Amino acid sequence: MRAAAAYGVTVALGGLLAGCIPPGADRVDPATPRPHAPRPAQAAPGTPPATEQKGDGVTALPSPPPAWEARRVVADARIVPSDSYLVMRGDTLRGIAERTGAGSEAIARANGLVPPFTIRAGQRLAIPGGRYHAVREGQTGIAIARAYGVDWSRIVTANALADPFILRTGQRILIPGDAVPRSAAERAAAFRLDIDDILTGGEPAIAVDERPARATQSPRRVLPSTAAVAPPPATSPGRFGWPVDGRVLKRFGAGDSGERNDGIKIAVPVDTPILAAADGTVAYVGTGVPGLGGVVIIRHGGGLTTVYGHANQLLVQRGQAIKQGQKIALSGDSGYADRPQLHFELRSGRTPVDPLTRLPRR
């Protein structure tokens, strides 16, 4: 138990809970390439971008590895016992977090602190115990979850993380559970990447005073793995368009076998152009989601996201701004597809919804 003399002084926290909230201003334009991340060479006008072979026979534009592969995480969380702390004159919530090892956000939640997050000298704060991981520059939620062998969705819930799910350097996040598997291989085996992980844990951590990078306009300008991408405007994207013209093979929800489909499957010939269903920003391009083969994920306004799977060729880059109807990939039969088709998914926040409820009737 810690003690201090009581003072009638109010300590305003202001931006002290900004471990996961970007500040309103920045001195440096994060969209400007840094010295360690040079722009790729520009091809002659009209020259199609070169591609490279990915897993599952999928071709894609050359790009850096995803941030969770580029920046590994060591499972070095600090064990913090449940305790209490008597606020002293001049204390800040961030300073209390530094002393105790608990996260400032966790302390605020445990004590019912709400904006403007004011604490006062003489106030006794509960310090919630648990395992707290201190986030380093460039670390992602996915890499953190892999390091501890814990589902990232459990970490999101335990820390009440919210959109845009961008971690901040120095932020302490609670790792639920007690035991950590013995080896790195066991910890990696305990984690399986899915769409929700990419949407909520795929962005690299950035400094407290740093803004996410703006979306790029060209597939030839590649953002480095260390750049967190700003979400699109919060306004609704409006009406969605069909990504391809084909017969719906499988509808949303549970099928005859009981297996749940989080989207719809549309039959199309191989190499059919896949079009963006609405304006947005590319959140992911690759082959890392088991079963879906070549995947493009696009964030839209209003917390909506679309997913395009089973592609054979990927034509866009992470962080690229996309217009409705723009060609983003060519269809195929990659992943677990048993025939040429497109897996098309729509999510509101973290929840899959039936795309047919937002697409024009045909």
Salt bridges, closest charged atoms under 4 A:
ASP29 OD2 - ARG214 NH2 2.98
GLU52 OE2 - LYS54 NZ 3.18
GLU69 OE1 - ARG72 NH2 2.90
GLU69 OE2 - ARG146 NH1 2.99
ASP76 OD1 - HIS133 ND1 3.66
ASP76 OD2 - ARG136 NH2 2.75
ASP83 OD2 - ARG2 NH1 3.27
ASP91 OD1 - ARG99 NH1 3.01
GLU98 OE1 - ARG172 NH2 3.29
ASP163 OD1 - ARG299 NH1 3.98
GLU186 OE2 - ARG182 NH2 3.61
ASP196 OD2 - ARG350 NH2 2.97
GLU203 OE1 - ARG318 NH2 2.85
ASP209 OD2 - ARG27 NH2 3.84
GLU210 OE2 - ARG34 NH2 2.34
ASP245 OD1 - ARG362 NH1 3.24
ASP262 OD1 - ARG260 NE 3.15
ASP262 OD2 - ARG347 NH2 3.69
ASP279 OD2 - LYS323 NZ 3.94
ASP338 OD1 - ARG339 NE 3.61
GLU345 OE1 - HIS343 NE2 2.71
GLU345 OE2 - ARG347 NE 2.62
